[in-house]
């Protein structure tokens, strides 16, 4: 068992989003992203058979992908194949937990 205090892990940078691999195993990868307003994880995809979830822990912004721009706020959860274009744009300071299983 492994306990992670996400509040203690979170950091913010003015010039670029910050990330930390809070868990990385053969079965699953969890990444904490911290964004200042206006920062984004650019839309991208991966040509593998895996799934991703993006869960907003704090703040507001958008899940972005292709021509889609889906409003996201605390408690919003997006689940998608990693082969589908996905990204995040922050409107306010945001913390987003991303999970990939199986990891890529």
Residue, then its C-alpha position, 0 to 999 in steps of 0.5 A: x500500500x502507498x499513501x500519497x499526499x497530493x497537497x504536499x507534492x503539488x508545485x506551481x511554476x510561472x513559465x510552464x506547467x509542473x508535473x510529478x509522477x506520483x505513482x509509476x508501475x507496470x499496471x498504472x501511471x499517475x501524474x499530478x499536473x499543476x497549471x497557472x492560469x493560461x498554461x496548457x498541456x497541448x493536445x496530443x495522442x499516443x498510438x497505443x492501446x491504453x486509456x487515460x483519465x483526467x480528473x480536476x482536483x482544483x480550479x477551472x479550465x477545459x479539456x481540449x482535443x481536436x476541435x473539442x473544448x469541454x469545460x472542466x472544474x473541480x470534480x470533472x473527470x474525462x476518460x478516453x482512449x489515449x489514441x484520442x487527441x486530449x489536452x488541458x487548458x487552465x483558466x484559473x490555477x488548476x491541479x489535475x490528476x492524470x492516470x494511464x492504464x496500462x502505462x505508456 
